[in-house]
């Protein structure tokens, strides 16, 4: 009863309507359902047995078999261990062990499907409760599926969790279904990307991307889906991976909840990255470990990409080895993908990473520890270090009015990006941006005269920007507060420098804006903006010729 393969592959993949499903096997009773199911007895079948709503084996071993119990609100309650090897088990409901472990090995897979939830009482739609340990070996995976309409998710509880290299949790595209979720994208023929931790990207037809929602510290929601060509097709959001461990969580493999990606043909937007929420006593893992909730790609040239999801890891202590990598990247390609946070409504945005303390921060941020995350740590509004080097990492401090103080030199180097929403002080050294690095500084609003600064970068030495490297100052979108840089000398090499393109007032804002006018005219500043085909209004000139400290104004919006 195996399903044929198509471009969408087999069913345990995404919450879409495209993939083929396994066929059904009807049995009159449970005589073939034993505690040791093996030897290819069942291969890719959905088993239907009348009145079979619960299964309580002493222990359970599934070997060289793959099947799903086709019964909603099913209960699998083993007294001792559950082992799956070289096969798969699917359950629409709850799983528990009273005295044993859950072991997946030799390409053993577990598929758990959540029921709907209205958020009242239990905020989950399925639960896997293991009194012992969960051990996931190489090439073995747990696939949690959210309810595609309500976002009901699967909650996993255990003592310890060990994920070995090459295995893990995979909830890619298993969140809200296509065209569903609080952050779903819009469509006017070309679909915009969905949002969650970060907003989705605008589509080619100028439909605004889906907006952020949910909790930074407790991201139990899945990612949202989006549309395709008109109201057809579309992609699903990333799922939800929820782990509560009383002991240690060790991630040497992968936990992934990426948004569903384009369908190529039908102008799909990308689903937003999903949610990963881990609570544990101790957390750790090697550089092989990866936790991600990336936005899905939109269709090249048409659909908007998905925004990044949300990750939160609430640990009490770290293991001796704690080099797990985190990423909440927005879409990689189209519509308007990721211009690291321009001041337009176009680009998709990174998601959020919540940590309980600063233990993962150091004066040498490297090894892709963070990639495209907005970092939030409770109460962490300032950071003072002797020196700071950022290499092969990309992150932004989430709080506004943040203060970064470096006593000596601040260096941002190869494949690195550092963002600060606030002030930076380098007391006795230089600010160096080199080898393709980027510094993003975001101004807050100012309540004084327009053009007064809303963020200050003070360097007692020099500012040096190498070729291919950039400092990007962002003005406040509506107030116009801007970033002021102070240094002894400022040196920019050819092909590098300061880039404030598109980082002034937002669309429709500023003293030189014509307002939010459909088919609107251009914004003015040093010169008037141009007229549109429908309106004679022009954005007026403003500001001082000898002190141009006010940012440029936004033009009228095509779709406003």
VENSUL-V819954 format. One line per field, one symbol per residue. phi: phi as a letter, one per 20 degrees, with the letter a starting at -180 (. if undefined). psi: psi as a letter, one per 30 degrees, with the letter a starting at -180 (. if undefined). burial: + if it has 9 or more other C-alpha atoms within 8 Angstrom, else -. A space follows every 50 residues. Layout:
phi = ???
psi = ???
burial = ???
This chain:
phi = .fefecfemeffcceceeffdffdcecfbdfeedebebllgcclcdedcg medbccffbbcdclbbbceebflfcdcefdfdccclabcdceqdcbcecc ddcdblmeccdcdfefbememfecdbcdddfeddcdegmdbddedeffed ngcdddcaecccdegncqdccfmddgfgmcofdffdbcpdeefedbfcfe efefemffffefbndfeceefefeebecemeemoceefecddccdfdedd dddcdcbfffdgdmedmfeeffgedccccafccaqefffbcbbefefefg ncefeeffeccbcddebdfgdbdfecbcffgeckgdedegmfeeeeffdf edcdcfbefeebecebmlgcclceeccgmedbbdcfbbcdclbbbcffff lfcdddfdedccdglcbcdceqdccdecbddcdblnfbddcdeefceefg nffdbcddcfdddccegmdbddedffgdengceddcbfccccegnbqdcd fmddgfgncofdefnedflffefdbfcffffefdcefcfffandfebfee ffeeefdgdf
psi = gkklkaffaleidlilgekllllljkkfagffjafijahhekjhljkjkk gjfkkilelkkkkhlklkjijlhljjjkebkkkkkhakkkkibkklkega lkkklhhkkkkkkkllkgfkckglflkjjjfblkjjlkgkkkjkklkfef gklkkkkldlkjjlkglakjgkghbklkgllfgkllkgekkllllcelll lklfggkklklllakefiifklllaaabjbglblllllakjjkjkfbkkj jfbkjkhllkllgeeghklklllakjjkklekkalaffkkklilklklkk fdkklkllbkkkjjlelklejigkkkkhkaleladjcjjiilgageklll akkklfagffklfijaghekjhkjkkkkgjflkklelkkjkhljlkkekl hkjkkkebkkkjbkhkkkkkiblkkjegaljkjlhglkkkkkkllkgakk fkkfkkjkjfblkkjlkglkkjkklkeffgklkkkklekkkklkglbkjg kghbllkgllfgkflikkhlllllcfllllllffkfkkklllakefiifk llllllkeg.
burial = +-+-----+++-++++--++-++++-+--+---++-++-+--+++++++- --+-+-+-+++++++++++++-++++++++++++++++++++++++++++ +++++++++++++++++-----++++++++++++++++++++++++++++ +++++++++++++++++++++++++++++++-+++++-++++++++++++ ++++++++++++++-+--++++++++++++--++++++++++++++++++ +++++++++++++--+++++++++++++++++++++++++++++++++++ -++++++++++++++--++--+++++++++++++++++---+++++++++ ++++++------+-++-++++++++++-------+-+++++++++++++- ++++++++++++++++++++++++++++++++++++++++++++++---+ ++++++++++++++++++++++++++++++++++-+++---++--++--+ --++++++++-++++++++++++++--+++++--+--++++++-----++ ++++++++--
